[in-house]
Amino acid sequence: MLNSQRFINAFNQIEKYLEKLVRNPKWRRFKDLVDNASFRDPVIAQFKDDLKEFADLRNAIVHERTDSHVIAEPNDAVTEQIERIVSLITDPPRIRELPKMEAFTLSPNNPLKTAINAMYEGAFSQIPIYEGRDFRGLLSVKSIFRWMGAWAQNDVINLQDVTVAEVLEQAEDRDNCRFLGLDNRLQEVVDLFQGHVLKGKRLYAILVTDNGLPTGRLLGILTIWDLPKILKKLE
């Protein structure tokens, strides 16, 4: 199949997707559809400029012909790029496609010393705290240091006598994590981390559960350090 045919096929799929996404008959021009849809779909927003350039190329392929021959034949790179965009919007990479994740948890009644040892040995900076199946909070290195600062006037602190629950009470920001499920798009992971940065906040972790809710069974944890491998899948 010629690149021009592959390009038109992909372009038509994108146009149908945009029309369905926008659901507004007044947005008829393709470039208008792109502008409107970019507020609703991060993939469209990411490739907004490319899509508008593709519209000009589509017009050249469809309308400007000489002796029934296409005068604008897309090269391989352009054809592969538009087909890649189709793949991202029709079958986007999802969290379940990532390598198997691990999740270490503790109970509110565990000694703080246990948490600190686990963080040191596991080289991680946050631990989800569960009481049975109920999520109680995310214990972070920052919350531990904040608690230690509150008790800095004491000469001796016996970490074995301090529970994780006591430290969680001193946490500065309890809104420091989000929940997603295996079927959530990888783009949603990126958007959550970037969204918090834009708000001047820090998202410590995304907890992946079997139903995408705090009530679900914890399957894994995603942090900002996972973004490079996620972005690679979204390229």
N, C-alpha and C positions, 0 to 999 in steps of 0.2 A: 504494500500500500504506500502511495506517495505521502511525503511529509505533509503536503497541503491537505490531503484527506484526513490524515490523523489529527492535524491541527484543528480542522473544522469540527470533527467529531468531538474533540475535547472541549472546544470553545462552546459548542451547543450544550454540552452537559453542564458546563459552568453557568451558562445563561439560564438554563432551566432551574438550576439550584438557586440562583440569585432571585429569580422571580418567585419561587416558592418561599424563600426565606423572607423576602420583603413583604409579600402579600399586599401589594399596593399598586393598583393599575396605573396610577399616574407616573410611576417610575418606569418609563418605557425605554429610554435610551440606556444602552449597556453601561456607559460610564456613570450615569445617575444611579443605576442599580448597584454598581460597585461602591459608590460613595455611601449610599444608604446602608448597604449590607455590611460595610466595614465597621459599623457601630454595633453589629450583632454577632459577627463571627470574627474571631481573632486571626484566622487563616486568611480571610479576605483582606483584613486590615494589613496583614504582613505583606501580601502580594498586590496591594492596591495599585501601585504604579505600574507593575508588570502587566496586570490585567487591562489597564487602560491602553497600554501600548499594544497589547494583543488585539484590542478592538480595532485599532487602525490597520493592523496586519490582516485581520479577518476581512475588513472592507476591501482591502487591496486584492485579496484572494478571490472573493466572491463577485465583486463588481467590476474590477478592472481586468478584462481579458482581451487578448489579441488573438484572433483566429482560433478561438476556443481553447487557447492555451493560458494557463495560469502564469501571470507575469511576476508573481511574488511567491516563490517557493521557500517555505521556512527551512532553516538549516536544522541539523540534528539537535543542537543544544536547545533551540527555542521549542522545538517539538517535544523534546523530553521534559522541558521545564513545565509546559502547560499540562502535560499528562501527569506530571508529579503533583501539580496543584489539584487536579481532578481527584487523584488518589487521596490527598490530604483532606478534602472536603467530603468525599463519598465514603471513604474507608479510613478514617483517621487513626493513627497509632494510639493505642490505649495502654493504660497502666499495666494490664496483664501481660503485655509484651516485654516488660522489663525483666531482667534476671531475677530469680527468686529472692525475695526480701526477707530479712529477719527482724524480729521484734523482741526486745528484752523489756520486761515490765517488772515493776515492784508494787508492793502493797503500801498503803499509807502507814501501816504499823511497822514496816521494816525500819531498822536503825539507819540513820543518815550515813553512818560509816559504811554500811553495805552498798549504798548508792554511790558513794565516792569511790570505793574500791572497784565497783563495776564500771564506772566511767573511765577510770584510769586503765584498767585492764582491757576494756573493750574499745578504748579510744573514741568514745562518743561523748557528746556534750548535753544530751537530754534523755530522759527516761519517762515513758508514759506510766502513770500511776493508776492502777485499777484496784477496786475493791470488789472482788468477784468479777462480774461482768460490767460493773459500773465504772465509767471513766471519772477519775477524780482530779486530774490535772496533769500538766507536763512539767516534770522537775528538770530544771536547767541549771547549768553551771552559774548563770547569772543569779538565779534565785538563791542558790546556796551561798554565794558571796554576799548577796544582800542580807541574808539571815545572819551570816557571820559578822557583818558590819554592825548589825543591831546589837550583837552580843560582844562587841570588841572590848567593852570595858571590863569584861570578866577575864581574870588571869588564866583560868583553865576552863576548857569546854570539853566535856566527855561526849564524844560523838556517838558512843554506844548507847547513851541515855537519851539521845535526841531522835525523834522519829521523823520520817519523811513528811508526815502530815503537818508537823510543826513548821517545817521549812516552807511547805506549800502555802501556809497561811501568810507568810511574809512575801510571797511572790508579787512583784510589781505589776506584772501584766498577765492576767489569766487568759486573755484572748490571744494566745501566742501559738495556736495550732489550728489546723483545719482537718476535716475528714473527707475522704473520697473513697470510691469503690474501684474494683478492678476494671470495670467497664468505662470509667471516666477517661476522657481524652488526655493525652500527655500535654496538650496545649493548655488544658485547664490548670495543670500543675505549674507551668511557667507563668500563667496569668496571675495565679494566686501569689506567688513569690514576688513578681514584679509589681502587682497591685499594692502590696504592703509597703514596698520600698517607696512608691510614689506618694503614699500617705505618710511617709516619715516613720513607719513602723517596721518591726522585724518579725517575720514569720519563722518561728524556730523549726517547725516540722509539719508535714502533712501525714496524718495517720491513715493508712489504708486498711479498711475493714471489709468484711464480706458483704455488707449492705450499704457502705458509704456513710454510715451514721455512727455516732458515739456509742450506740447500743450494740453495734455489731462486733463480731469476733475480729480482733486485731490480727492483720496478716503481715504488716510491714510498716516501715517508716521511711519517708522521703525527706531529705533536707536539701538545703541550697547546694550542698556538695554533690548532689545527684544531677544537678542541672546540666553539666557538660554532656553526659551520656544521653539525657533526654533531648537536648537541643540537637545532638547528632542525629537522632532518629527523626527529627522534624525538618532536617535540611532538605 
